[in-house]
Amino acid sequence: MTENKNHQTGYETIDTLFRHNLWANTLLFEQCAQLSEEQLNATVIGTYGSIFDTLEHIANAERSYWHRLKTGQPFRKPEGSPKPTVAVLQESIQTSGAGLVEIAPTIQPLDGVEVNWEGTPRSVPGAVILTQVINHATEHRAQIMVMLTQLGIQPQELDSWAYFDEVDS
């Protein structure tokens, strides 16, 4: 009965994983958009970098993963591009996140995508890239949440239970 109900309500595995990823990124980036410049520049030892640098890293990596899955090529930021604002990063994760929701279910596990693997071109299965999208974002969202906590700011709940509560209500 549970399997049938979940199927009928749209909880397909890949779709849910990538919709949750987009939802969690959206909430975190929205919360960080409210921070002061000083707070955005805050760091904690053991994390990627400042809150802003980590937001930018998440957005750039996700855009690159999506672009690579879509075109077979990495995304290349135009030389001389200005440093993005949090608003620009928010727009980027909306585009790439929606793109990943759309493309993820179409990727066959062994479809190869060429990547530069420590200086050597290498074919990597699309399933590995999709796994990296989720792992990478989760890891860095957690780092930002630690930095927010260190600033005395309560981060939003971004786990799958909070997602389920929101989309199931």
Buried (B, 14 or more C-beta within 10 A) or exposed (E): EEEEEEEEEEBEEBBBBBBBBBBBBBBBBEBBBEBEEEBBEBBBEEBBBBBBBBBBBBBBBBBBBBBBBBEEEBBEEEEEEEEBEBEEBBBBBBBBBBBBBEBBEEBEEEBBBEBEEEEEEEEBBBBBBBEBBBEBBBEBBEBBBBBBEEBEBEBEEBEEEBBEEEBEE
